[in-house]
Amino acid sequence: MFARLLILFYAIVSYAVFLVSSLYAVGFVGNYLVPSSIDVSGATNLSEAIVVDLLLLGIFAIQHSIMARPAFKQWWAKILPEACQRITYVLLSSLIMLLLFWQWRPIPIPVWHIGGFEMNRA
């Protein structure tokens, strides 16, 4: 009984982190109500922004790719109870997204220009 309550608590915390990261993502991409966003933040140079942003996106992509592999899922099943596997995936993905939002470096030049609207509004 205690184990089930612990898993339930873990699920609630994990999905709360997911909710926070999802809501922050809206503000991050749209430049709404967040201290730093996809193209508005502290000063940085172009090379630093490209390297840091690619590393952050790479971490996110690698985590998703590795955890989706059948071999990983078989190994994973030996370590975690089935009820915790998806919860842990969601928690790790959400934490990586929060890391990305925190460490993101906006590119200091317009990336593209569409009909009079600059996508980089820094």
Helices and strands as residue ranges (DSSP letters): H 2-30, H 46-68, H 70-79, H 82-103, E 113-114, E 117-118
